[in-house]
């Protein structure tokens, strides 16, 4: 049985299929980009390569993604 802090770490690194975990997974992929501005196609590629449907992102999800990217970069 995993402890709460272990679950939080897994989610933070995008290793869980929770909404936050999926957003973090995409953020970590985008953080590897050398570009300062993420274009739509790069966003879509990062989502698809992370196993996330890019069309499922809501405005709230995009804001959470931006916060995570700011944290990572």
C-alpha positions in Angstrom: 0.0 0.0 0.0 1.4 3.4 -1.0 1.5 6.2 1.4 -0.1 9.6 0.6 3.3 11.3 0.0 4.2 8.5 -2.4 0.9 8.9 -4.4 1.5 12.7 -4.5 5.0 12.1 -5.9 3.7 9.8 -8.5 1.1 12.3 -9.5 3.6 15.1 -9.6 5.8 13.2 -12.0 2.8 12.4 -14.2 2.8 8.7 -13.4 -0.8 8.5 -12.4 -3.8 8.7 -14.7 -5.6 11.3 -12.6 -6.4 14.7 -14.2 -3.5 16.4 -12.4 -1.2 13.5 -13.2 -2.0 13.7 -16.9 -1.5 17.5 -16.9 1.9 17.0 -15.1 2.9 14.4 -17.7 2.3 16.8 -20.5 4.0 19.7 -18.6 7.1 17.6 -18.0 7.3 16.7 -21.8 6.8 20.4 -22.7 9.5 21.5 -20.2 12.0 19.6 -22.3 11.3 21.8 -25.3 14.0 24.4 -26.2 11.3 26.8 -27.3 10.2 29.7 -25.1 6.7 29.7 -26.8 4.8 26.5 -27.2 2.9 26.4 -30.4 -0.3 24.4 -30.9 1.3 21.6 -32.8 4.0 21.1 -30.2 1.4 21.0 -27.5 -0.6 18.4 -29.5 2.5 16.3 -30.1 3.4 16.4 -26.4 -0.1 15.3 -25.4 -0.2 12.5 -27.9 3.3 11.2 -27.0 2.2 11.3 -23.3 -1.0 9.4 -24.0 -3.3 12.4 -23.4 -6.0 13.6 -25.6 -5.2 17.2 -26.4 -8.8 18.0 -27.2 -9.8 17.0 -23.6 -8.0 20.1 -22.1 -10.3 22.7 -20.6 -9.3 26.3 -19.9 -8.8 25.3 -16.3 -6.5 22.4 -17.4 -4.5 24.8 -19.5 -4.1 27.2 -16.6 -2.9 24.3 -14.4 -0.5 23.2 -17.2 0.9 26.8 -17.3 1.5 26.8 -13.6 3.3 23.5 -13.7 5.4 24.7 -16.6 6.3 27.8 -14.7 7.3 25.6 -11.7 9.5 23.3 -13.9 11.3 26.0 -15.9 
